[in-house]
Amino acid sequence: MEIIGISYVTKNGKTNYTLEVADDFPHYFQNAEAGRYAVGKKSESIYVGSLDCSQLKVGMEIEIIYDRMCTLANGKTYQPIKRIEVLTK
């Protein structure tokens, strides 16, 4: 996926990042016989939290590696990001 935007907030000395990324649509959407079609790229916001993203730049191709999914006390599930691998600069 390609980074198309990076935003962050620093509060009490802690920086939390959000990455805006664009990627090709999954093959599921490329089935005209089933009435599904997508053109262009899909975009999404990914909250990265305090994982250091200071070396990432707009235009880089990355892959996000997730850690184990866990259930929070309120019953919701959460899957933290383990690391971000840069594929191309």
N, CA, C and O of each residue as an XYZ file, in Angstrom:
356
protein
N       0.835     -1.165      0.000
C       0.000      0.000      0.000
C       0.888      1.239      0.000
O       2.006      1.224      0.515
N       0.374      2.289     -0.578
C       1.139      3.529     -0.708
C       0.664      4.546      0.315
O      -0.538      4.738      0.500
N       1.610      5.194      0.978
C       1.271      6.256      1.933
C       0.890      7.498      1.135
O       1.674      7.987      0.321
N      -0.317      8.004      1.373
C      -0.747      9.231      0.694
C      -0.904     10.388      1.676
O      -1.145     11.525      1.271
N      -0.765     10.093      2.967
C      -0.835     11.146      3.970
C      -0.409     10.628      5.330
O      -0.587      9.450      5.640
N       0.152     11.511      6.139
C       0.573     11.175      7.496
C       0.130     12.310      8.404
O       0.406     13.479      8.131
N      -0.555     11.963      9.480
C      -0.902     12.982     10.462
C      -0.498     12.471     11.841
O      -0.432     11.265     12.076
N      -0.232     13.401     12.739
C       0.129     13.001     14.098
C      -0.258     14.087     15.074
O      -0.419     15.254     14.717
N      -0.401     13.668     16.316
C      -0.726     14.562     17.417
C       0.265     14.259     18.528
O       0.475     13.098     18.879
N       0.878     15.309     19.085
C       1.778     15.141     20.225
C       1.107     15.754     21.449
O       0.745     16.930     21.461
N       0.953     14.929     22.469
C       0.323     15.386     23.707
C       1.070     14.763     24.872
O       1.282     13.551     24.909
N       1.462     15.586     25.809
C       2.212     15.132     26.992
C       3.472     14.363     26.601
O       3.846     13.399     27.269
N       4.125     14.789     25.519
C       5.370     14.163     25.083
C       5.195     12.874     24.305
O       6.187     12.273     23.894
N       3.963     12.430     24.089
C       3.697     11.190     23.366
C       3.086     11.528     22.006
O       2.124     12.291     21.920
N       3.652     10.954     20.951
C       3.174     11.209     19.594
C       2.397     10.003     19.084
O       2.876      8.871     19.146
N       1.201     10.256     18.581
C       0.360      9.212     17.998
C       0.142      9.531     16.521
O      -0.228     10.648     16.159
N       0.379      8.524     15.673
C       0.311      8.693     14.227
C      -0.933      8.043     13.625
O      -1.462      7.062     14.147
N      -1.380      8.617     12.520
C      -2.403      8.027     11.664
C      -1.873      8.083     10.242
O      -1.446      9.140      9.779
N      -1.898      6.953      9.546
C      -1.453      6.897      8.155
C      -2.656      6.833      7.233
O      -3.601      6.083      7.481
N      -2.618      7.610      6.184
C      -3.617      7.539      5.113
C      -2.942      6.762      3.993
O      -1.881      7.157      3.510
N      -3.554      5.662      3.583
C      -2.939      4.797      2.584
C      -3.916      4.510      1.449
O      -5.133      4.586      1.617
N      -3.353      4.178      0.291
C      -4.145      3.778     -0.873
C      -3.606      2.451     -1.372
O      -2.398      2.212     -1.363
N      -4.518      1.591     -1.808
C      -4.137      0.264     -2.276
C      -5.131     -0.162     -3.346
O      -6.219      0.403     -3.455
N      -4.752     -1.163     -4.134
C      -5.667     -1.704     -5.131
C      -6.844     -2.367     -4.428
O      -6.720     -2.845     -3.300
N      -7.978     -2.388     -5.103
C      -9.133     -3.091     -4.558
C      -8.850     -4.589     -4.543
O      -8.138     -5.086     -5.416
N      -9.390     -5.314     -3.574
C      -9.238     -6.770     -3.572
C      -9.874     -7.378     -4.827
O     -10.773     -6.790     -5.429
N      -9.398     -8.545     -5.202
C      -9.908     -9.208     -6.405
C     -11.406     -9.487     -6.307
O     -12.069     -9.657     -7.330
N     -11.936     -9.536     -5.111
C     -13.369     -9.757     -4.911
C     -14.193     -8.750     -5.703
O     -15.254     -9.095     -6.223
N     -13.721     -7.514     -5.800
C     -14.455     -6.456     -6.489
C     -14.277     -6.496     -8.001
O     -14.952     -5.754     -8.714
N     -13.399     -7.331     -8.500
C     -13.128     -7.407     -9.934
C     -13.855     -8.587    -10.570
O     -13.233     -9.404    -11.249
N     -15.157     -8.683    -10.359
C     -15.945     -9.784    -10.891
C     -17.210     -9.211    -11.532
O     -18.258     -9.126    -10.893
N     -17.096     -8.822    -12.799
C     -18.220     -8.214    -13.508
C     -19.393     -9.180    -13.646
O     -20.547     -8.751    -13.647
N     -19.118    -10.461    -13.761
C     -20.182    -11.462    -13.891
C     -21.064    -11.500    -12.648
O     -22.255    -11.797    -12.744
N     -20.501    -11.206    -11.498
C     -21.255    -11.182    -10.248
C     -21.804     -9.786     -9.947
O     -22.415     -9.569     -8.900
N     -21.586     -8.843    -10.863
C     -22.097     -7.486    -10.678
C     -21.214     -6.598     -9.821
O     -21.664     -5.562     -9.332
N     -19.956     -6.995     -9.634
C     -19.044     -6.182     -8.827
C     -17.953     -5.616     -9.718
O     -17.386     -6.318    -10.556
N     -17.671     -4.342     -9.525
C     -16.617     -3.704    -10.299
C     -16.080     -2.526     -9.507
O     -16.848     -1.787     -8.893
N     -14.793     -2.351     -9.517
C     -14.162     -1.214     -8.847
C     -13.072     -0.674     -9.757
O     -12.367     -1.435    -10.419
N     -12.942      0.631     -9.783
C     -11.911      1.272    -10.581
C     -11.110      2.203     -9.670
O     -11.657      2.772     -8.725
N      -9.838      2.352     -9.949
C      -8.990      3.213     -9.130
C      -8.409      2.465     -7.948
O      -8.135      1.268     -8.030
N      -8.222      3.178     -6.846
C      -7.655      2.595     -5.632
C      -8.580      2.884     -4.460
O      -9.316      3.870     -4.462
N      -8.531      2.015     -3.466
C      -9.282      2.269     -2.238
C      -8.348      2.963     -1.254
O      -7.139      2.731     -1.263
N      -8.904      3.794     -0.429
C      -8.086      4.481      0.568
C      -8.660      4.223      1.952
O      -9.855      3.969      2.107
N      -7.797      4.292      2.946
C      -8.242      4.094      4.314
C      -7.289      4.795      5.275
O      -6.129      5.059      4.956
N      -7.811      5.085      6.447
C      -7.011      5.638      7.537
C      -6.653      4.512      8.482
O      -7.508      3.711      8.863
N      -5.388      4.453      8.859
C      -4.929      3.421      9.790
C      -4.296      4.119     10.988
O      -3.271      4.790     10.866
N      -4.925      3.945     12.145
C      -4.382      4.507     13.371
C      -3.212      3.638     13.812
O      -3.380      2.449     14.082
N      -2.043      4.228     13.883
C      -0.831      3.493     14.214
C      -0.487      3.651     15.689
O       0.241      2.828     16.244
N      -0.986      4.666     16.311
C      -0.692      4.902     17.729
C       0.714      5.433     17.911
O       1.183      6.248     17.117
N       1.387      4.974     18.953
C       2.707      5.526     19.302
C       3.861      4.853     18.570
O       5.020      5.162     18.848
N       3.578      3.943     17.643
C       4.643      3.342     16.839
C       5.334      4.451     16.043
O       4.659      5.220     15.358
N       6.650      4.549     16.118
C       7.395      5.645     15.494
C       7.283      5.601     13.970
O       7.719      4.644     13.331
N       6.700      6.637     13.408
C       6.544      6.746     11.947
C       7.311      7.939     11.403
O       7.062      8.370     10.277
N       8.244      8.479     12.184
C       8.954      9.693     11.789
C       9.809      9.504     10.535
O      10.110     10.481      9.849
N      10.201      8.276     10.223
C      11.029      8.033      9.043
C      10.196      7.741      7.792
O      10.746      7.640      6.695
N       8.884      7.607      7.945
C       8.016      7.342      6.790
C       7.726      8.632      6.049
O       7.650      9.706      6.645
N       7.565      8.510      4.740
C       7.289      9.680      3.899
C       6.161      9.359      2.942
O       5.949      8.203      2.575
N       5.442     10.389      2.541
C       4.382     10.237      1.556
C       4.989      9.692      0.261
O       6.033     10.164     -0.188
N       4.334      8.703     -0.328
C       4.812      8.088     -1.560
C       5.483      6.738     -1.347
O       5.654      5.977     -2.300
N       5.865      6.431     -0.112
C       6.495      5.134      0.174
C       5.476      4.007      0.060
O       4.296      4.179      0.367
N       5.956      2.854     -0.387
C       5.148      1.633     -0.383
C       5.484      0.890      0.900
O       6.655      0.653      1.195
N       4.462      0.522      1.663
C       4.680     -0.151      2.938
C       3.813     -1.399      3.055
O       2.858     -1.591      2.303
N       4.170     -2.230      4.009
C       3.332     -3.355      4.403
C       3.204     -3.281      5.917
O       4.196     -3.107      6.625
N       1.983     -3.412      6.406
C       1.740     -3.354      7.840
C       1.617     -4.773      8.365
O       0.824     -5.570      7.865
N       2.415     -5.077      9.383
C       2.409     -6.389     10.024
C       1.679     -6.229     11.359
O       2.093     -5.457     12.223
N       0.587     -6.975     11.504
C      -0.222     -6.872     12.715
C       0.210     -7.905     13.745
O       0.705     -8.978     13.403
N       0.013     -7.559     15.013
C       0.274     -8.465     16.124
C      -1.003     -9.261     16.400
O      -1.975     -9.152     15.653
N      -1.002    -10.047     17.449
C      -2.173    -10.851     17.801
C      -3.374     -9.993     18.162
O      -3.247     -8.952     18.807
N      -4.533    -10.449     17.734
C      -5.760     -9.781     18.104
C      -6.062    -10.081     19.566
O      -5.840    -11.195     20.039
N      -6.572     -9.077     20.278
C      -6.923     -9.288     21.670
C      -8.304     -8.696     21.937
O      -8.766     -7.816     21.209
N      -8.941     -9.179     22.969
C     -10.257     -8.681     23.365
C     -10.064     -7.740     24.548
O      -9.415     -8.083     25.536
N     -10.639     -6.552     24.427
C     -10.525     -5.560     25.490
C     -11.561     -5.838     26.578
O     -12.453     -6.667     26.397
N     -11.440     -5.148     27.693
C     -12.353     -5.349     28.826
C     -13.802     -5.051     28.457
O     -14.724     -5.632     29.032
N     -14.006     -4.141     27.494
C     -15.373     -3.799     27.098
C     -15.949     -4.772     26.063
O     -17.068     -4.574     25.589
N     -15.199     -5.819     25.710
C     -15.685     -6.827     24.775
C     -15.306     -6.586     23.328
O     -15.501     -7.468     22.491
N     -14.769     -5.411     23.007
C     -14.363     -5.113     21.640
C     -13.017     -5.775     21.346
O     -12.212     -6.003     22.249
N     -12.791     -6.075     20.077
C     -11.510     -6.657     19.689
C     -10.595     -5.582     19.134
O     -11.046     -4.577     18.585
N      -9.318     -5.812     19.287
C      -8.300     -4.861     18.855
C      -7.100     -5.656     18.360
O      -6.685     -6.633     18.984
N      -6.549     -5.223     17.227
C      -5.359     -5.887     16.703
C      -4.263     -4.840     16.527
O      -4.281     -4.082     15.556
N      -3.315     -4.792     17.454
C      -2.262     -3.779     17.372
C      -1.303     -4.037     16.210
O      -1.160     -5.165     15.738
N      -0.665     -2.986     15.773
C       0.325     -3.095     14.707
C       1.654     -3.478     15.332
O       2.116     -2.842     16.279
N       2.263     -4.524     14.792
C       3.544     -5.019     15.296
C       4.695     -4.206     14.714
O       5.588     -3.765     15.438
N       4.662     -4.013     13.388
C       5.702     -3.216     12.732
C       5.229     -2.807     11.351
O       4.245     -3.328     10.826
N       5.952     -1.864     10.780
C       5.686     -1.401      9.421
C       6.952     -1.624      8.604
O       8.024     -1.132      8.957
N       6.820     -2.361      7.521
C       7.964     -2.625      6.649
C       7.881     -1.720      5.426
O       6.839     -1.628      4.776
N       8.995     -1.052      5.121
C       9.064     -0.206      3.933
C       9.474     -1.082      2.757
O      10.525     -1.722      2.791
N       8.643     -1.111      1.718
C       8.928     -1.921      0.527
C       9.714     -1.127     -0.497
O      10.691     -1.628     -1.053
N       9.298      0.112     -0.755
C      10.036      1.004     -1.671
C      10.006      2.404     -1.101
O       9.044      2.814     -0.451
N      11.086      3.131     -1.360
C      11.192      4.505     -0.835
C      10.789      5.517     -1.824
O      10.823      6.712     -1.534
